[in-house]
Amino acid sequence: MIQPLAYIHPQAKIAENVVIDPFVTIHKDVVIGEGTWIGSNATIMNGARIGKNCRIFPGAVISAVPQDLKFGGEDTLVVIGDNTTIRECVTINRGTSDRKETRVGNNVLLMAYTHIAHDCVVGNNCILANGVQLAGHITVDDFAIIGGMSAVHQFVSIGAHVMISGGSLVRKDVPPYTKAGREPLSYVGINSVGLRRRGFSSEKINEIQDIYRVLFLKNSNTTKALDLVEAGFKPTEERDEIINFIRNSNRGVMKGFGNG
């Protein structure tokens, strides 16, 4: 299922049942898993590790060297999980000496013109809509959705189950389970619709909402708000995830709308 007009380096490792359309270019140090389809004019460069049953649409460029002036040509990777869809003209750059790889998880949808820079980590089941731009060293946790034309500052962390409005400028960390919108980017509620779709109970959704009321709507500083959450809510996986995310934030987290 490899078209004769495609160029594939003889040392590239291509699994069975891979479909490669005409005018694809695949470089030497590349591994592609079973059942993956690669559309015309896609370019897969050295360091790409692509999983099973992925779909890579025309014009995508995977594993180009990073756009980082400190990059010294070291051997680094782009690692893409299984069942991931990479639409037209998506670009994913290799890692640098920092993390050694750029990673995209399983069941991810990267819509057209998305850019993922060096050393980013995108979790499983994420959706990045058209034109999302991730700078270097960004972490996006599982089930996060980023709206189209959003730009994310380097070193930002985006928590699990987050929904970010289209056209957002994401300069601060976005804690898990939240919705973010407006300018500057602010808390606009929890992602209750997404949580229900993923099997969270009403009781659990209410617990998460009550925690964020304390964190974002009570006009307390971050340290005091975290102390109130620890004192007022029994330990659960979700409570501890929220607390640990905010305490470990390097860039600081977005604020509640209207309270600065």
MOWONOR-V285794 format. One record per pair of residues at least 4 apart in sequence whose C-alpha atoms are under 6 Angstrom apart, sorted by the first residue. I is the first residue (numbers start at 1). GAP is how many residues later the second one is. Records with the same first field share a line. If there is no record, write none. Layout:
I: GAP + GAP
//
This chain:
1: 18
2: 17 + 18
3: 18 + 19
5: 17 + 18
6: 16 + 17 + 18
7: 18
8: 18
9: 18 + 19
11: 17
12: 16 + 17 + 18
13: 18
14: 18
15: 18 + 19
16: 18
17: 17 + 18
18: 16 + 17 + 18 + 19
19: 18
20: 18
21: 18 + 19
22: 18
23: 17 + 18
24: 16 + 17 + 18 + 19
25: 18
26: 18
27: 18 + 19
29: 17 + 18
30: 16 + 17 + 18
31: 18
32: 18
33: 18 + 19
34: 18
35: 17 + 18
36: 16 + 17 + 18 + 19
37: 18
38: 18
39: 17 + 18 + 19
40: 18
41: 17 + 18
42: 16 + 17 + 18 + 19
43: 18
44: 18
45: 18 + 19
47: 30 + 31
48: 15 + 29 + 30
49: 30
50: 30
51: 29 + 30 + 31
52: 30
53: 29 + 30
54: 28 + 29 + 30 + 31
55: 30
56: 30
57: 30 + 31
58: 30
59: 29 + 30
60: 28 + 29 + 30 + 31
61: 30
62: 29 + 30
63: 15 + 29 + 30 + 31
64: 29 + 30
65: 28 + 29
66: 27 + 28 + 52
76: 19 + 24 + 25
77: 17 + 18 + 24
78: 16 + 23 + 24 + 25
79: 24
80: 23 + 24 + 25
81: 24 + 25
82: 24
83: 23 + 24
84: 22 + 23 + 24
85: 24
86: 24
87: 24 + 25
88: 24
89: 23 + 24
90: 22 + 23 + 24 + 25
91: 24
92: 23 + 24
93: 24 + 25
94: 7 + 8 + 24
95: 5 + 6 + 7 + 23 + 24
96: 4
99: 20
101: 18
102: 16 + 17 + 18 + 19
103: 18
104: 18
105: 17 + 18 + 19
106: 18
107: 17 + 18
108: 17 + 18 + 19
109: 18
110: 18
111: 18 + 19
112: 18
113: 17 + 18
114: 17 + 18 + 19
115: 18 + 19
116: 18
117: 17 + 18 + 19
118: 18
119: 17 + 18
120: 16 + 17 + 18 + 19
121: 18
122: 18
123: 17 + 18 + 19
124: 18
125: 17 + 18
126: 16 + 17 + 18 + 19
127: 18
128: 17 + 18
129: 18 + 19
130: 18
131: 17 + 18
132: 16 + 17 + 18
133: 18
134: 18
135: 18 + 19
136: 18
137: 17 + 18
138: 16 + 17 + 18 + 19
139: 18
140: 18
141: 18 + 19
142: 18
143: 17 + 18
144: 16 + 17 + 18
145: 18
146: 18
147: 17 + 18 + 19
148: 18
149: 18
150: 16 + 17 + 18 + 19
151: 18
152: 18
153: 18
156: 17
157: 16
158: 15 + 16
159: 15 + 16 + 17
160: 16
161: 15 + 16
162: 14 + 15 + 16 + 17
163: 16
164: 15 + 16
165: 16
172: 79 + 80 + 81 + 82
173: 79 + 80
174: 79
177: 13 + 14
178: 11 + 12 + 13
179: 9 + 10 + 11 + 12
180: 6 + 7 + 8
181: 4 + 5
186: 68 + 69 + 70 + 71
187: 69 + 70
195: 5
196: 4
212: 4
213: 4
214: 4
215: 10
216: 40
220: 5
228: 4
229: 4
240: 4
241: 4
244: 4
//
